């Protein structure tokens, strides 16, 4: 989850993720976290794929 997101408020992201039973990662970044800080996102995807 992006802590500095303005497109979707972080609290709303958290609520939706919990409701979906999703695995989450919190990164201090804007909504486009995969562009701003791709390392943690890549690590999460790789862990999920294994």
VEXMIGU-184247 format. One record per residue: residue number from 0; residue in one letter; x, y, z of N, C-alpha, C in turn. Coordinates in steps of 0.02 Angstrom, whole numbers, plus 50000, padded with zeros to 5 digits. Layout:
% residues N
   roza   fitor   neast   nnorth     nup   caeast   canorth    caup   ceast   cnorth     cup
    NUM       a       X        Y       Z        X         Y       Z       X        Y       Z
...
This chain:
% residues 50
   roza   fitor   neast   nnorth     nup   caeast   canorth    caup   ceast   cnorth     cup
      0       x   50042    49942   50000    50000     50000   50000   50044    50062   50000
      1       x   50023    50111   49965    50059     50173   49960   50035    50221   50015
      2       x   50080    50240   50060    50059     50282   50116   50046    50354   50095
      3       x   50072    50374   50037    50063     50443   50015   50017    50448   49954
      4       x   49977    50398   49943    49932     50398   49886   49877    50449   49893
      5       x   49861    50481   49838    49807     50530   49837   49749    50508   49793
      6       x   49762    50459   49748    49708     50434   49705   49658    50394   49746
      7       x   49684    50349   49787    49643     50310   49832   49672    50321   49902
      8       x   49632    50346   49949    49659     50358   50016   49686    50292   50046
      9       x   49743    50297   50081    49773     50237   50110   49725    50196   50154
     10       x   49682    50230   50192    49634     50194   50234   49586    50153   50192
     11       x   49565    50181   50135    49520     50144   50090   49556    50085   50059
     12       x   49619    50095   50040    49659     50039   50012   49664    49982   50063
     13       x   49677    50000   50126    49684     49950   50179   49619    49913   50188
     14       x   49563    49948   50190    49498     49917   50199   49483    49868   50141
     15       x   49497    49889   50080    49484     49846   50022   49529    49785   50023
     16       x   49592    49794   50042    49638     49737   50044   49617    49687   50097
     17       x   49597    49711   50156    49573     49666   50209   49511    49629   50186
     18       x   49466    49664   50155    49404     49634   50131   49417    49580   50079
     19       x   49469    49589   50039    49486     49541   49987   49531    49485   50013
     20       x   49555    49492   50075    49601     49442   50102   49669    49444   50068
     21       x   49688    49503   50046    49750     49512   50008   49811    49517   50053
     22       x   49867    49495   50026    49932     49507   50058   49954    49577   50039
     23       x   49975    49616   50087    49993     49685   50072   50065    49700   50092
     24       x   50089    49754   50065    50155     49780   50080   50145    49855   50085
     25       x   50171    49886   50137    50165     49958   50145   50231    49991   50126
     26       x   50226    50039   50080    50285     50074   50055   50271    50149   50059
     27       x   50319    50187   50083    50311     50260   50086   50323    50287   50015
     28       x   50268    50296   49980    50271     50318   49910   50202    50340   49888
     29       x   50198    50376   49832    50132     50394   49805   50097    50333   49775
     30       x   50039    50345   49746    49997     50290   49720   50035    50247   49669
     31       x   50077    50277   49629    50114     50239   49578   50177    50209   49608
     32       x   50169    50171   49662    50225     50143   49699   50268    50097   49656
     33       x   50238    50061   49610    50277     50016   49567   50325    50053   49522
     34       x   50309    50116   49507    50354     50157   49466   50406    50192   49509
     35       x   50385    50217   49566    50429     50256   49610   50479    50213   49647
     36       x   50457    50154   49670    50500     50111   49710   50485    50038   49691
     37       x   50509    50015   49633    50490     49949   49608   50519    49890   49647
     38       x   50572    49900   49685    50604     49845   49722   50557    49807   49768
     39       x   50524    49840   49815    50479     49804   49860   50421    49771   49823
     40       x   50396    49803   49771    50341     49774   49732   50364    49711   49697
     41       x   50423    49714   49667    50451     49655   49634   50462    49598   49683
     42       x   50489    49613   49741    50500     49561   49792   50434    49528   49813
     43       x   50382    49568   49822    50316     49541   49841   50290    49495   49787
     44       x   50295    49515   49724    50271     49474   49668   50311    49409   49665
     45       x   50376    49413   49673    50417     49352   49670   50401    49304   49727
     46       x   50389    49331   49787    50371     49288   49844   50303    49255   49832
     47       x   50257    49292   49802    50190     49264   49789   50193    49210   49735
     48       x   50240    49216   49689    50245     49168   49634   50276    49101   49656
     49       x   50312    49102   49711    50346     49040   49734   50302    48997   49777
